[in-house]
Amino acid sequence: MMRTTADYILREIANSLEEIPDGVSERFVEMLAAAGKVFIYGAGRSGLAGKFFAVRLVQMGLDVHFVGDMTTPIVREGDLTVIVSNTGETMSAVQTANISRRLGSMVVGVTADDDSKLGQASNLVVPIIQPCNGDKKRMAPLGTLFEDAVAIFFDSLVPPLMERLQQDEADMRHRHAIWV
C-alpha cells in the first residue's frame, strides 16, 4: 500500500509542476534575488512548506522573515512577500497579501486557484493545480498533494537562485544553523 500511495503522490506532484506556466519560476527567482527582505506566510501545513523554503533562502544569505513571528519587521517597498495557500481564500493569507501590497511589497501567491482572492492580490501567481479525482481523498487526504508539490517546487528554485546569487554549497554550509 505504501508504494502505491507514494507512486500516486509522486505522479500527481510531477503533473502539478508540469502545469506551471513557462517563465513563472524564472520570474520568481529574479524577484527573490532583487528583494530587500523576503517575507513568507502560510497557515498550517502550507506555512510549514514555506518555512522549509525560508531556511534555504537564509542559507543563501537572504534576509528572510516568517510573517507572524514576534521578531518579524514591517514590510516595506522593495521587499517580497511569498504567501502559500491551497485555496487562495484563507482570510489571513489574503489579508497578508493586501497589507503587503499596500506597503509596497511585491507579492507572490502560491495557490491551487489563480483566480482566488490571493491570486488577484498577487503580482505573480504560482499555480499548483491539484487533480480532482476520487483517488485523491483516499491516497492523499486534505492538502497533501498541494503541500508536497509546493515543497518540491520551492526546492527546485534553489539551484537557479544559487547560481543567480553566485552561491555554492560551501557558502550555504557556512550559514547552516547547527547549534548542537
N, C-alpha and C positions, 0 to 999 in steps of 0.2 A: 504493500500500500504506500509506503513512504516513497519509493522510487516513482511510482505512478504519479503521486502528488507532486513530487519535485519536478518531474518531467513536464507536467502540466504548467506549473508555476513558471518554470524557465522558458517554456514555449510562449506563454502569454506575455511575459516580460519582453521577450525579443520582438513579438508582434507589436506591442505598445511602443517600443522605442523606434521601430521602423516607421511608425506613423508621424513622428516628429518632423515637421517641415524642414526642408533644406535651409541652412543658414541660421536656424534658431540657436543651435549650440555655439556657433562661431560668434554670433552677436552677444550671447550671454557671456562668453569668455572675455570679449572686449569690454563689456560693461563691468565685469569683475575687476579686470586689470586697471580700469580707469577710475574706479571708485575711491573716494576718500576713505570712507568706512563702509563696511558691509554689515547690514543688519539682517538677521534671519528670524522668521517666525513660522510657527505651525503649532496647532493644538494636538495633543495626544501623540499617537504614533507618527503622524505627519511631522510633528515637531522633532521627534527622535531622528527621523531621516534627515531633517535639516541640521540637527546637531552633529550628526556624523560628518556632514559636509563642512560645517563650521570648523571642526577640528582640522580637516585637511587644509582649509584656507588659512588658518592660523599657522600651520606648519609651513606654508609657503610665504609667510611674512605679512599677510594681510591683517588689517585692523578689523576684527570681527566681533560682533556682539549678538546675543540672542535676546530678542525683544521680550521683556517681562522680567529679566534678571535684575536684581537690585542695583548692579553696577553699570547698567546699560545707559550710555549717554543719549542726549537728544539727537534725533535725526536732523541732518542739515542738507542744504543744497550741495550737490556733488557726491552725495552718498548713494548707495544702492541698497534697496530693501528686497529681500527674497522671501516670498510667502508661499508656503506649501499647504494646499487644502484640496482634498479629493473632490468635494462637491463644488468648491469655489463659492459657497454660500455661508460658510461658518462666519457668524457675526464678528467675532474677534479678528479673524483674518481680513475680512472686508474693511473693518474699521481701521486696522493697522495700515492697509493699503491706502485708504483715503487720507489718513493723517500724514503718512509718509509723503505722498504726492503733494499735499498742501504745504508741507515744509520744504519741498524742493528736491526730494529724493526721487530717483528713478525706481520703478517697481517692476520686479519680475514675478509673475504669478505662475506657479507650477500647480496645475489643476487638471482634472479629467474633463472639465467643461469650460471651454474657452469662451462661451457666451454667458458665463456666470457673472455675478457681481464682481468677483475677484478678477476675472478675465477683463471685464470692462474697465476696472480701475487700474489695470497694469499697462506699463509701457511695452512690455514684452510678455507674451504668454507661451509657456512650455506646456503643450497639451500631452498629457499622459492618459491616453484613451484606454478604457477597460472593456473587455468582452462582456456581452450581455447574454450569455447562455446559461443553461441550467446547472452545468458542472461547477460554475463559479462558487455558489454558496457551499457546496459540499467540499470542493477541493481547496478553496481559498476564501474563507469567510471574511465578511466585512471588508476592510480596505487592504487586505493582504497584497493583492496584485499591484495596487497603486503605490503603496508604501515601498514595496520591494523594487518596483520599477523606478521610483524616484531615487532610491539609494544607488541603484546601478547607474542611472543617468548622471547623477552627481559625480560618482566615481569616474565615469567616462570623460568628464570635463577636466579632471586633474592633470593628465598628461599634456593636453594642449595649453592649459593655463600655466603649467610648469615651464613649458617652452616659451610662452609669451612673456613670463616674468623672469626668464633666464635663471630658473631654479633647477637644482638636481636633487637627487635623493639625499646626498650628503648635507645640502643646505637644510632640507626638511628635517633630517635627523637631529640637527642642532637645535631645532625648535620643538622637538618631540618631548612632551611633558612626562618624564619618568621620575617621579619624586621618591620612589621607594628603593 
